[in-house]
């Protein structure tokens, strides 16, 4: 059993997790995501923290999330987020009753290969102390460096981030779990979801709605007496940041350098390396990787078929200029 499971067992109350209606412009249609068809993403949309416990006079409100998805490398890839909204930094606990509309990405876009999407999400009140703020800042900056979209950086910082989170929010840490979730989506299903600190027999889940302003409503009235977190899972058939994938950037730069030499054999070797990088990349759907390899190969052939001059040497377009979805 992980420290997170122990924490939930030790501190769980009656908490409801359910899909809800979404009246905002960010509403996502509910659908099951099929393997190798889409890039998954998740957003922290809205949250409310009330009645901070343990007699805290001042506190930091922090949200942590861990999203785990399968990838080609074997062990699942973990993506971490730690965020402390400005409005919840070293604030008076008596003034904690507020709704925050964040719209903060907590996952993706990452290619869905199949299998389970596991999501751990927690809303914490961290006791204000000399080191609380700097420690939260450190975790937040580390999580930002790890990234939410690329598998390589996320894997590199997975363990130190998990260890840091455990020190902060574990059973003996200087914090209180206000509300938390450990959920396996098998398979993932897009839509807007709410985690609400209330017993299921007191909530009509069909009457929960996220309104256009980002406030959670129950039977038409704002939820005021319970903490909650609202998240959205989405899926898209393309990713706009594909040209920033580190392995592709490196392989394409090496290929462009060989094209400038005009050496056919070396260009062929570099093109083969790029093709493998594109087709096997952890951060691209298989179909996108194959399409990218074919488009770059066509551009290389076009470049080598021209006659270079001193003014116009052999060259291929930059990676960002490749019309992957064109």
Secondary structure, DSSP 8 states (H G I E B T S, - for coil): --HHHHHHHHH--S-EEEEEEE-STT-----B--TTS-EEEEEEEEEEE-S-STT-SEEEEEEEEEEEE--TTSS-EEEEEEE--GGGSSEEGGG--EEEEEEEEEEEEEE--SS-EEEEEEEEEEE--TTHHHHHHHHHHHHHHH-SS-HHHHHHTHHHHHHHHHHHHSTTSSEEEEEEEEEEESS-B-EEEEEESS-GGG--GGGEEE-TTS-EEETTEE--SS-EEEEEEEEES--TTGGG-HHHHHHHHHHHHHHHHT-HHHHHHHHHHHHHHHHH-TTS-HHHHHHHHHHHHHHHHHHHTS---SSS------GGGS-TT-
